[in-house]
Amino acid sequence: MPLFSRSFLSFLLLLLLPMSAAQAQIEITSDGGVVRGIPTAIVPFKIVDGGSVEHQIDQIVAADLRASGKFDIIASNNYMSFPSRTDQVRFKDWRFIDAEALVIGEIWKLGGDNYELQFHVFDVAREQEIGTGKRIPNLRERDLRTAAHIVSDHIYTAFTGKPGAFNSRIAFMKRSEIEFQRFRHRLMVADWDGYGEQEVYASWRPLLSPSWSPDGSKIAFVAFSDGGSVIKVLELRTGQHKTIASFKGINSAPAWSPDGTQLAYSTSKDGSPDVYVYDTLTGQHRRVNTHYAIDTEPAWTIDGQNLLFTSSRTRKPQIYRTDLNGGATTRVTFEGEENANASFDYDGSRMVMVHEGGQIVVMDVESGELTWLTRSKFDESPSFSPNGDMVLYATEYGFEPALVVSSSDGRVRTRLEFISGDVREPAWSTLK
């Protein structure tokens, strides 16, 4: 068998290679290149009644924006004033510390577990507010963290012109040792930064390759039964799941179409693995390609008319593209001996993939130019954020599994330290 990406071989690896658990953490840390983003001051939000809340809004917003690589957060010990309302803002205080963006706000406790958050965003150079301020009403205290992500998205859009991705979710697989050499495999979902992880499915056998439906209501994934690997679809609201591919042989790598009506996947039911498409409306399975090589890891183009896939047609894995309307199959990647597990960003202008067996790279589709996000030998399962400005992937830190988010230019890397344990196979959702 040719050498393929770790995600393709993980059927065996998850069974044979025990991994040590990462220590629990409660914060997000940034690592990597020098940040040259927009210098931004985020004033701690004032709690109007003088009390306290569990979640520090300014810290959550700072972590969000920092991870994107487009904002450079100015430490609060440099601030000359701490306004919470527009009439308290003195722009000279913020020009003095070279801030270009300023964020202020207040949290109102309205009685019981009822809160309201108000915030304002300013362009310091122009000495003007962007918009007219925002208020997020009807919050419980546990909702304040989600509100902070909404604040981050608003700031991100105001200064970049693109939607933020901080109010989105991720899925990943987690293996827990219940007792000596007996493991529980769990499909987890969490906020984009790993906070609030929840188990949505579990099995005593390995789970692989989660894939979000476009509306975020379902996750397709690979599970194992007595007969081998099967592809399931889980309805998150109800917890109900059904098997959509359980053919003899290997069934792997599900991927939702952009309109959510089809699932591409790979199966070896007719010999070597080929790519098929399952129609969720009719229940029909259609074979996309036929080749003696291994074809796997399909991913849709943005228009839903083509599929990328990983193939061993040149002995070692490379990315190919096939026209679903009967057109040609063409090779896409040429730089390097191995490229695998590719997918597009939100507008189809870039691809992220595993390069040379364990490096994460982003390729410009038009020019073919590569941007290295990592140069490790242990990185896998890359997934673009909904706006294409960040990439989630699995790696190892100090020989322990970890999930990391990189800015799509590779300058900033952020380990998701809310998540600990033997974590693998991450996937980023669409926006909520």
N, C-alpha and C positions, 0 to 999 in steps of 0.2 A: 504494500500500500504506500503511495507517495506520502511525503510529509505534508500534513495539513495543519491548520490553526488549532490552538489548544481547545477552542470551543467545539471543533468538530471531533476531536479525540477525547473529549471529556466524558463520553460514555464509559471509557475504561479508566481514565484518570481519577474520576470521583470515587470509583470503587477501590482503587489500588493505592492512592497516595494520601495518607492522613495528613492533615494540616493542623498546626498549632493555633490556638485561639488568641486573637488580639485582645489587649487589655481594654477595658471599658473606658471611654472618655466622654466628656460632656461639652466639648467645644469644637469649633471648626478652626483649623489652622491653615495658613497659607504658606506655600513653599514654591520656590522657582525663581524666574527671572525678575529683573527690575521692573516695577510697575511705573508706567508713564501715562497713566490715565488722567482724567479730569480731577484736579485737586478739590476735594469735597469735604465740607464740614457738616457733621450731623450732630446737632445739639441734643443732649439727653432730653427726652420728652418729659415735660412737667406733668406731674400728677396733681390735679387741681385741688383735691381735698387734702393733700399732704400725706396721703398714705403710701402704700407700696403695691406693686404688682409682681407676679412671678416672672414675666418676660420683659426684658429690657429692649424696648423697641429700637433705640438707636444702635445697639450692638448687633441686633439681627439684621437691620438694614445695612450697616457697615459691612458685615460678613457677606451678605448677598452681593453688594456692589463690588466689593474687593475681588470676589471670586470670578467676576466677569472679565477682569483685566482691563476694563475701560474707566475705572474710577480709582483714584488714589486718596484714601481716607486720611484726613488730618487728625492727629491725636487730640483729644479734648483738653489735655493739659496745655495746649498752645492757645486756647481760646481766650479772648479778652472780655467776652460777655456771653451770657447764656439766655438769649431771648426765647420766648415761647409763643409770642404773638407778633404780628406784622409791625405794630407801632413801636415795638421794642428793638427792631433791627437797625443797627448803625453799620452801614456798609463799609465804612473806613476800618472798623474792627476786623473785617474779613478780608479786605484787600491787604491789610498789614501782614496777615499770615499766608497770603497768596492763594486764598480760596477762590475758586471760580464758581462753585455751586454751594448753596447753603440750604439746609433742611432743618425746620423747627416744627414743634408740635406740642399738643397737650392731650392728656388722657383724662376724661371726665368720668367719675363714678356716679351713676345716676340712681343708685339705690339697689340693694340686693346684689345680685350678680349681673348687673346691667351696666355696660360701659359704652362710651363713645370716644372715638379717636379723631382728632383734627390735626391737619398738618399743612405746611406751606413750603414751597420750593422756590428758590430765588436764583437768578442769574446775577452774580455779584458784579461782574464787569459792567453790565448794563444797568445795574441798580434797579432791577425790577423783578416782580414776582412772575413766575411762569404759571399762567392760569390764574384762578381766583381762589386757590386753596381747596382742600378736599375734606370731607367729613365721612367717617365710616361709622354708622350708628348700629344700635342693637347688637352689641358684642357681649358675649360672656368672657370671663377672664381667660378661659382656655382658647378663645378665638383671637386673642391679641397677637399671637404669633402669626396666624394667617393674615391678620391685618397688616403686620409689619412687612410681609412679603408683597402685599398689594401696594404699600407705600414704595417699596423698592421698584416694583414694576412701573409705577407712575414716574419715578425719578429717571429710571432707565429710558423710558420712552421720551420724556421731556428733553433729554440731552443727546440721545442717539437717533431718535426718529423711528426706532424699531420696538416691537413689543418686548417686554421683559419675560423671563421664564421662571421667575422665582415662586410663583403660585402654581407650580406644577408638581408632579410626583415622580418617583422612581420605583422600579420593582427590582428585586434581586433574590438570589437563592442563598439560604443560610443553612449550614449543617451544624447540628448541636449533638454533642455526645451525651446521651441520656444515661447510659451506664457503660461499663467497660466494653469498648469496641462495638457498641450498639448505637447507631446514629439515627437521628430524626432529621429529615430533609424538609425545609420549610420555604414556601414562597412568601416573600415579604413585600409590603409596600410602605412607603414613607414619603415625607416631604422631600423636596429636591435636595436638601442639605442633610438628609438622613434622620431628621428628628421625627419622633412619633411612630417608629416602625410598628407595623401590625402584621401578624400572620394571617394569610388569607387561604392557604392550603398547606397540607402537610402529608408526608408519606415516609414510610420506613425505607423507601428506595429513592435513588437519586432523582432530582428534578433539574431541568435544564431549559435554557433559551426562552425566557419570558418575552412576550411581544404584546404591547398595548394596542387595543383597538383605537381608531382615530378619535372616537368620542370619549375614551377613557373609561368606559363602562365594563370592558372585558379584557382579560389577559389570556392569550394562547401560550402554551408551554409544552415541554416534553416531560412525560412521566414514564415510569417503568411498571410493567405488569408481569405476570407469569410468562406471557408470550413475548416479552421484549419491550422495546420502546414504543410509546403511543403518543399521539398529539391530542391534547385536551384544550377546551375553551372554558374558562371560568367566568361566570357572571359575578362581578364584585358586589353588587347590591344584595343579591340573594344568597351567594355562596354556592349556587348550583353549578355543576360542571358536566360537560359531556365530552365523549371521545369522538373525534372526527377522522382520525386516521390510525388504524391498528393493523396494518398490513404485515405479513410475514417479512421479517428482515428489519432494517433500520428505518425508523420514521423520525425525522429531525427538522430543526431550524424553521419553525413557523414564522411567517411574516404577513401582517395585514396589508391589504391594498389601501390606497388613500381614501376610498369611499367606504371602507369597512364591510364590503359585501363579499370579499374573497380572501382566502388565505393561501399563500404560496408556501410550499414545504418541500423537503427532499425525502424520497423513499427508495429503498433498494428492493422493492417487492418483485421487480422484473429482472433483477440481476444487479448490476452496478447502480449506485444511487443516481437518480434523475430528479429533476424538478417537476413538481405537479402543482396545480392550482385547484383548490376546493371552493366551490360556489356555495356560500352560506344560504342562499335563497332557494336553490334547487337541490342541494345536497350532492351534486355531481362532482367527480374528480376528473381533471383533464391533465394529460401528460403534456408538458411544455417542450421538453427536449429528449432526444434519444442518443446516447453516446456510450461507448465502452468505458470512458473515463468516469471519475467520481465528480458529480455535479451536486453542489450543496450550498447552503447559506444564501438563499434567495433574498433579494431586497427590491422593492418597487421603485420605479422612477416616479416623479411627482405627478405626471399625467396619468399614471396607471396603465400605460400602453407597453411598457418594457419592464424586464426584470434584469437586475444584476445577479450574478451568482459566482461562487468560487468553483473552479474546475481544475482537474489535474491533466487537462488535455496536452499540456506541454511538460508533462511529468511532474513538475512542481506546481503548487497552487498559484493561479493567477485569476484576476477578475475578468469575467465575460459579461456581455450584454446580449439579450435576445429579445426580438420583437414578438409580442404576443399575438400579433395579427398576421403571422405567417412570414414575417420578414427574416432577415439574416441574423445569425449569431456572430458577434465580433468580439475580439479581445480588446480590453480597455486598459489594462496596466502592463507596462513594459519595463519600468525601472525596478531593479532588484530581482532576486531569484524567487522570492515568495511574496505574494500579496493575497489576503484573505479577509472574509467577514466584512465586506464593504456595505455602506449605506449612504444615502444622500442627506444633505441638510434641507432646510425647509423650502428653498427655492430651486434646488437641483443644481446649483452652481459648483458645489464641492462635494467630495466624497471623503468619509473617514474610513480607515481600514487598518488591519494588522499587517505590518510590513516586516519582512525577514524573520517571521516566526514569533515576534514579541515586542515590536516597536509600534507605537500608535502614530499614524501620519494622516494629514489632511491633504487631499489632492484637488487642485483646481481643475475642473472638468475640461475647460476650454484649452488651457495651456499644458496641462499635465504636470505642472510644477508641484512638488511635494513640500509640505511644511511639517517638520518633525515636532510632535508634541512630547514624545518620550524616546529615549534610546536604550531602554531596558531590554532584557530578553524574557521578561515575565509578564508583559502586559497583554490584555485581551478584552474582548467584548466591548468595543467602543460604541458609543451611542450619542448622537448630537442632542443638545437641548432643543426645545421647540423653536427657538429663534435662531439656532445655528451658531451662536456665539460662544458656546461652551461644549465640552465633550466629557462624558462620563465613561470611565473604564475601570477594570479590575486590575490590581497589581499586587505586589508584595512589599511590605515595609519591614525590614529587619526579619525576613523569613516568615512574616505573618501576613495573611490575606488582608487586603484593604480595598476600599473604593475611593477613587480620586476623581475630581473634576478639574479639567484644564481649560483655560481660555483657548479659543480655537486658533490663536496665533502662537500658543505654546509658552507664553511669557509668565503665566501665573498658574500654579497648581495648588489645589486645595484638597487635602485629605478629609473625608467625611468621618469625623471622629465621634459623631453620635452613634455610628454603627460599629459594632465590634463583633468578633467571632470569625468563624470560617465562612466568609461571604464571597460570592461569585456571581457571574452572569448578570450584570446590571443592565437595565433598559430604562430609558427616559420616556415619560409619557408625553402626550400633547398637552396643551394648556387646558386648565380646568374650565 
